[in-house]
Amino acid sequence: MPQLLAFTENDFLGRVTYVDTEQIIVEIENSNIMNQICVGNITAIETGKRHEQLIALIDKVTRKYVDDLDKDAADQNEMMISSADYVRVSVIGTYHSVFGTAHDIFKRGVDTFPRIESKCYCVSGNNLQGFMNILSKDIATEKRLKIGSFLMDVHADAVLDGNRFFQRHAAVLGSTGSGKSWCIANILEKASALKYSNIIVFDMHGEYSKLAEGPNKIAERFRIAGPGDLENAEQNVLFLPYWLLNREELLSMILDRSDSNAPNQASRFTLHVRELKAETLTHEGKTETLKTFTVDSPVPFLMTDLLARLKDDDTRKGVGKNNAPVKGDWEGKLTRFISRLESKLEDKTYGFMFQPADESQSYDWLSKILCKLLGYTDGHTGIKIIDFSEVPSDVLPVITGTLARLLYNIQFWMNPDQRTPFTLICDEAHLYLPIREDADAVQRQALYNFERIAKEGRKYGVSILVVSQRPADVSKTILSQCNNFIVLRLTNERDKSVIKNLLPDSLKSTIEFLPLLDVGEALVVGDAILLPSKLLLDKPTEDHQPISATKNFWDEWDQNKPDNDAVMGAVEALRRQSR
């Protein structure tokens, strides 16, 4: 069988002059090849084994000048200067032309380092195309996730292992306008071809609405209820009633920990919520659940009943000697807590939570809504887009954290044999998954839920795909759990340093490419792709392109007159907090 990588004298680059565990330096002996090589090219280096070659990426090309005194010219004081060309390469893996009974296998890692004077070849032309083809040949058809083509060979498909990409968490990172939304829409298109795909997109700006429109729609779209939806909510509007929150999440929104009465307030709140939930279970005849439920269990209760009990505590007199009224145990200690709770109940910004639709107060509502998000109904798709665009930023962590915790907990408590895995795509993650040190009490509650999924979700079939233009502002815990990265253009030094710390040592030099990437070009690294590579990402079809195209300011200013009616309409939409 002919060897896949067949090198000629024209492919010969030079010989190894330096070897350590992180890099290899090759002195170039073929001067004709100098104008063909550049940083990022692939090379193959011989080892002591016949059917084995190391595959490495060039990360530096240099010319070293050497001063040398020509003895014959010494009397004329003439100095002769010679030069030597070198390339520094980082080893990525090993190519085996024969591996047991198999042929043409590429594996990560290095078993045998090259010796000094080992030959090094450029992998180009037919060799490059053949090598690119073997990178994905072992990925089964049903696991293939084609996201683009290799920049080194645009005719070779860039294929990820779909299993490895989703099951071990991933991140799509890049500056604004670099092509992140295209990348996500492209991935969603490919996933929609599967029979029972199960992906939930947290869409912060309504960018992906086109995926749920028209005859070729591939997703279902839901929208978090805004102030304008509290009276007449549409079918696709989602409420997240207060009783879905656990004790700590609710208290983080209402309780002032600096209040001297905070322990008393938290105690009475906890007691009454537990009692009200118990009454609901009794009324519904859920005797088995009644035996084991906790105050954190998502059981409906009426907030008006809770307020009535707290006010009774706050005003009830105690009984002294001769039945004379005295100050009660809780009298006056809950006043501020009640005031803060009432202000939340009256704030339409929090209407999705504290003023939910009547149907969301029924016991079986939770099962119905989760079947829409996690289950499967004939005629509907497995990709769900949840639009958060009308949600104020200060309450965003509460909503995303509560929803993520709820979805994860359902998966956690499901019979392991009946679980279907799902992925949460966290668009604009820096808005609600901040670095822990920068998070307030409410944000920390939300952050804990996502960090738990990042650390434990794989065991229960839950993964996260983080999308952000500011990786330096995203939780380090979550990013450190990601095993796959699609990195588009990044120019900020803080963001680049975060990526550098996440990459293996042998790839740290590749981040210097990031500011030079064009729109739609990306560096892809991780378990899902054998060779860390620069790719040209596929564009989604026109029907599914996200609504995030960069405006052509100069052209718009030359052609389109501002619309006063549109401005006045937007003013009213702002006032009523509804589009």
DRENDREN-696341 format. One record per residue (C-alpha): residue in one letter; x, y, z. Coordinates in steps of 0.2 Angstrom, whole numbers, plus 5000, padded with zeros to 4 digits. Example, Ala and Ser with C-alpha at 12.3 -4.5 7.8 and 13.67 -1.06 7.14 Angstrom:
// DRENDREN-696341
A506249785039/S506849955036/
// end
This chain:
// DRENDREN-696341
M500050005000/P500850174995/Q501250295010/L500050445011/L501450565015/A502650545000/F504050675001/T505250734987/E506850834988/N505750984985/D504850955001/F506450945011/L506551085023/G508151055034/R508750955049/V508450965068/T509751055078/Y508851075095/V507550975104/D506650995120/T504950945127/E504051095120/Q504851145104/I506051095090/I507251205080/V507651155062/E509051235052/I508451265034/E509551185021/N508351195006/S508451385002/N507251364988/I505851335000/M506051495010/N504751595000/Q503451455003/I503551435022/C502651545034/V502051535052/G500651405054/N501251285041/I501351105044/T502951005045/A503350815046/I504950765056/E505750595055/T505950495071/G506950335074/K505450235069/R505150185051/H503250215050/E503150365061/Q503350555059/L503050695071/I501750825065/A502251005070/L501651185067/I502851315062/D502751455075/K504351555071/V505451585056/T507051675059/R508751715051/K510251715062/Y511751815056/V513551755061/D515051865060/D516551775053/L518351835050/D518951775033/K520851735036/D521351775019/A520551945020/A521151985037/D522552095031/Q521252205022/N520152205038/E518652135029/M517252055039/M516351915030/I514551885036/S513651715034/S511851685038/A510851535044/D508951515043/Y507951425056/V506151375060/R505451345077/V504051215077/S502851155091/V502450965090/I500550925089/G500550745087/T501150585078/Y500750515061/H500850325059/S500850265041/V500650095049/F499950065066/G499549885070/T498349825056/A497850005053/H498550135040/D498750315040/I498350365058/F498550525067/K498650535086/R498850675098/G500450665109/V502250615106/D502950445110/T504650465102/F505650635100/P506750665085/R508650655086/I509850785081/E510050785062/S508350715059/K507550765042/C506050885042/Y504950905027/C503551035023/V501850955021/S501051045006/G500151014990/N499450834988/N500250785005/L499350925014/Q497650875006/G497950695010/F498450735028/M496850845031/N495750705024/I496350585037/L496050705051/S494150665050/K494150495041/D493950405058/I492450505064/A490850405061/T489650485049/E488350515063/K489650605073/R490350725060/L490050905063/K490651005047/I490951185052/G492051245038/S493651215028/F495451225033/L496351385028/M497851285023/D496851185011/V495151265007/H494651104998/A494750995014/D493250995025/A493551045043/V492550915053/L492350905072/D491850755082/G490050805087/N490050695102/R491650765109/F491150945105/F489550945115/Q489850825129/R491450915136/H490851095135/A491451225122/A491651405120/V491551525105/L492551675108/G492851835097/S492752015096/T491152095091/G490852075072/S492051935070/G490751805066/K490151725082/S488351725078/W488651655061/C489651515069/I488251475081/A486951485067/N488051365057/I488151245071/L486251245074/E485951215056/K487051065056/A486250995073/S484451025066/A484850885053/L484850755067/K483250675071/Y483050725090/S484350865093/N484050945110/I484851125111/I484251275121/V484951445116/F484951585128/D484751725115/M485151895123/H484752015108/G483551915098/E484851875085/Y484251705081/S482451735078/K482551695059/L482951515063/A481151505070/E480351585055/G479751545038/P479451375029/N481251315033/K481251355051/I482351245062/A481951305079/E480551355091/R480651525099/F480051575116/R480151745124/I480351795142/A478851895148/G479152085148/P478052215156/G476952225141/D476552045142/L475752035160/E473952065154/N473851975138/A475251845135/E475551755119/Q475851575118/N477651585116/V477951695131/L478751615146/F478451665164/L479651605178/P478551625194/Y479351665210/W479051485217/L480351415205/L481651505215/N482551415229/R482651495246/E484351575244/E483851645227/L482351725233/L483251795249/S484651865238/M483351975230/I482452035245/L483452015261/D484652155266/R486052055275/S486652215284/D484952235293/S485152185311/N483452085310/A484051995294/P484151825303/N482351845310/Q481651895293/A482551745284/S481851625298/R480051685297/F480051685277/T480751505277/L479451445289/H477951525280/V478551465263/R478751285269/E477051285276/L476251365261/K477051235250/A476451095261/E474651165260/T474751155241/L475350975241/T474050925254/H472651015243/E473350925227/G473350755236/K475250725234/T475550635250/E477150545245/T477950715240/L477350795256/K478450675266/T480050725258/F479850895250/T480951045256/V480751225256/D481751235240/S480551115230/P479651205216/V477951195223/P476651335219/F476051455233/L475251625233/M476251775237/T474751865244/D474651725257/L476451745261/L476351935263/A474751915274/R475751795286/L477251905287/K476152055291/D475351965304/D477051925312/D477552105311/T476052175320/R475552035332/K475652075350/G476251965363/V475351915379/G476051965396/K475451955414/N473651965417/N473451935398/A474052115395/P474652145377/V476552165376/K477752185361/G477652025351/D479151915347/W479251975329/E478352135330/G479252275320/K480652155315/L479952115298/T479352295292/R480852325281/F480852155274/I478952165269/S479352335261/R480652265250/L479652125245/E478152235241/S479252345230/K479752195220/L477952135218/E477452305211/D478952325199/K478352275182/T480252235178/Y480052085188/G478352045182/F478851885173/M479251825191/F478151915204/Q476551945192/P476451785183/A475051725172/D473651635181/E473951465172/S475751475179/Q475151455197/S474351285194/Y475251125200/D475451045183/W476151205174/L477951165177/S477850995169/K477051065154/I478251205151/L479751085154/C479050965141/K479051105129/L480951145133/L481650975136/G480350855128/Y479850825110/T478250855102/D477850795084/G477950945072/H479151035083/T481051055082/G482251005095/I483151175095/K482351305106/I482751485106/I482351585122/D482351775118/F482951885133/S483052045123/E481752135132/V482352085149/P483252225159/S485152185162/D485052195181/V483752045182/L484651945168/P485751845180/V484151795190/I483151735175/T484651635167/G485251565183/T483551505188/L483151425171/A484851345170/R484651265188/L482851205184/L483351125168/Y484851045176/N483950985191/I482650895180/Q484050805171/F484850765187/W483250685195/M482750595179/N482950405177/P484750385170/D484150265157/Q482850395150/R483950545149/T484150635133/P485750745133/F485450935130/T486551085127/L486351265134/I487051395122/C487451545133/D487551695121/E488451855127/A488951755143/H489951895150/L488251985154/Y487751855167/L489251735170/P490451865177/I492051825186/R491551785204/E492551925212/D491552045202/A489851975205/D488552035218/A487451925229/V486151895215/Q487451865202/R488351745213/Q486751635215/A486551625196/L488451595194/Y488351445206/N487051365195/F488051375179/E489751325187/R488851175194/I488351125177/A490151155170/K490851045184/E489550905185/G488450925170/R489350795159/K488850655170/Y487050695168/G487050735149/V487050925151/S488351035143/I488651225140/L489251315125/V489851485130/V489851625118/S490651795122/Q491551945115/R492451975132/P493251805138/A494151905151/D492551955160/V491851775160/S491951655175/K493651575175/T492851415182/I491651395168/L492951435154/S494251315162/Q492951175161/C492851195142/N493751075132/N493451145115/F493751325109/I493251415093/V494251575094/L493851715081/R494751875080/L495251945097/T496252105099/N496052155117/E497652095127/R496652045142/D495551935132/K497051855123/S497951825139/V496451725145/I496451615129/K498351595131/N498151525149/L496751405142/L497851325128/P499151195130/D500951265131/S501351205113/L499951315106/K500251475116/S501151555102/T499651535090/I498651665099/E499751795091/F498651755075/L497051815083/P497051995079/L497451955061/L495951835058/D494651895045/V492751885048/G492251705049/E494051645051/A494351555068/L495651455077/V494951285083/V495751195097/G495051045108/D494550865110/A493350875095/I494750915082/L496350815081/L497450955074/P497251135081/S496951225065/K496451395057/L494751375048/L493651465037/L491851445045/D490351395034/K489051535033/P487251485038/T486051485024/E485151655020/D483551595028/H484451565045/Q485751705046/P485651795062/I485051975064/S486752035069/A487552105053/T488652255055/K487952415049/N488852505034/F488852675043/W489552775028/D488352695015/E486852715027/W487252895030/D487352925011/Q485652835007/N484452825022/K483652975030/P483252945049/D481352915052/N480553035065/D479052925066/A480152775071/V480952885084/M479252935092/G478652755091/A480252695100/V479952825114/E478252745118/A478952575117/L480252625130/R478952695141/R477852545141/Q479352425141/S478652325126/R478952315108/
// end
